Amino acid sequence: MTRKVEILDVAARDGLQNEPGVVPTGVKVELIRRLIETGVRRLEVASFVNPKKVPQMADAEEVLARLPKRDDVVYVGLVLNRRGFERAVAAGCREIGMVVVASDTFNRRNQGVSTDESISEWLQIAREAHAAGVRAQVTIAAACGCPFEGEVPVDRVIAIAERVAEGNPHEIAFADTIGVGAPAQVTEIFTRARAALPGIPLRGHFHNTRNTGLANAYAALQAGASTLDASCGGIGGCPFAPAATGNIPTEDLVYMLHRSGMSTGVSLE
Ligand code: MG
């Protein structure tokens, strides 16, 4: 049996959000359309955040409106609070991804409130999403380290995961938002998460700041992740995380997984 790994391409959000210029909506839509042609079936396509803070994502609604409507493709809208959630649902997102940052300082810089407040916000969003029939998942960011606080204890990451799990998420992701993680740390996080969160699918999100991204992705898979984020061309970063560079490239991840006897549904060609 070939192991199947799901890829969530985040180029249109994590990637383009970090471009210095604003990419025209039509170019974004064409990028997403071509990614779908390669076989990708789950894509993070927009972020429903304050357009004054992230002008690259100001056209989130228009992107959603112009994407091909396909039953076999899921478009994910990233949200940081209920206002963003309401915008994403109104725009037609069938899945939303909420972010809770594992370090308090980074959470305040990224979304203007404490980690605890974001957890409460997530639990409310999760209730509303379930009522509206929208799939809701949550990412715990800076899970391998914080640009402002430094080390983030795994105990804290797992404790946050247990609290967000009360919202009954479709999936919980652990993100090495700035690319400081190493495989042994990733193995510990995912192994402990798997034990602490029975029945909840796990996803990994890794950056290549120190070229450990693919090794971390492989470690996450070995420890029980079923989905990996990646960005075509390796574009991406984080506007609120100094020195964070690209996501793991989708094409390199696909290459590594196929050469390792796994399937992704994505055509490298
Ligand atoms: Mg990222």
Residues whose N, C-alpha, C, O or C-beta is under 5 A from the ligand:
A	BS01	MG	D14 T177 G237
